[in-house]
Amino acid sequence: MPRFPAFMRRFPPGMSLRHPGAGMALSALFVGALFAGPLAAEDAKGPNIDPTGGGKGGAVATLAMAHELFLLGEAHGDALIVLAAARLAATVGTAPGKELKRSTSGGEAAQEAGAPPQGPADADAMFERALSLAGEDAFLADVILDARGATGRGRIGGAFSQRASLTPGRTDSWEIPFAGGAYAELSVIGTGASDLDILVTDENGNVICFEGGQEDALYCDFIPSWDGFFVVAVENKGASAAAYDLVTN
């Protein structure tokens, strides 16, 4: 897959593309620009999204929110925010899921020396970080330990996660099937320390969701109009290898 065109990285000020339903707004803004000319005439179906459909975020949305909270807590050195993130993450049970087709393109594959890049934090790592931030506050430490001891109760399933790493200048492309009429969720979760551009398109190349800013994460939900494959492209624009989780329902 080629690098994402420059015009796809520009958005009106203040527009958020990672919240639920962002795919619809994105498609309306960019489909015309992307497919003006011969390709537009060939794409009679338009984007594979049911414009009348809606849904309520599930396990994938919860996990994506947990990681967003975790990064916020880290940035502010706030143990309570990190604890909230850990408690959210602990409510979601993830499974490997079925094997997805993945291809990698771009520059020459770089040989990374040393240990592989560290991936996004899981619930246990978030609890440990909350304890570290609590420092000498014994009361807060007890609250965190109690919360960690209560994890696993009422855990929800329905999220399938795959971890991958990507060297600089390379792009991963994942093919994910979703059923028409069924609520679809996906998220790409980075570590917050890398620079990932993330693009989701349908089988006809129509843009569903895009994240091209400094935040290397994306949450996208929609209802396909028909059974089809969707491509999630993750481009590492940073200077070092990056690890991320691809999560779907």
Secondary structure, 3 states (H helix, E strand, C coil): CCCCCHHHHCCCCCCCCCCCCHHHHHHHHHHHHHCCCHHHHHCCCCCCCCCCCCCCCCHHHHHHHHHHHHHHHHHHCCHHHHHHHHHHHHCEEEECCCCCEEEEEECCCCCCCCCCCCCCCCHHHHHHHHHHHHCCCHHHHHHHHHHHHCCCCCCEEEEEEEEEEECCCEEEEEEEEECCCCCEEEEEECCCCCCEEEEEECCCCCEEEEECCCCCEEEEEECCCCCEEEEEEEEECCCCCEEEEEEEC
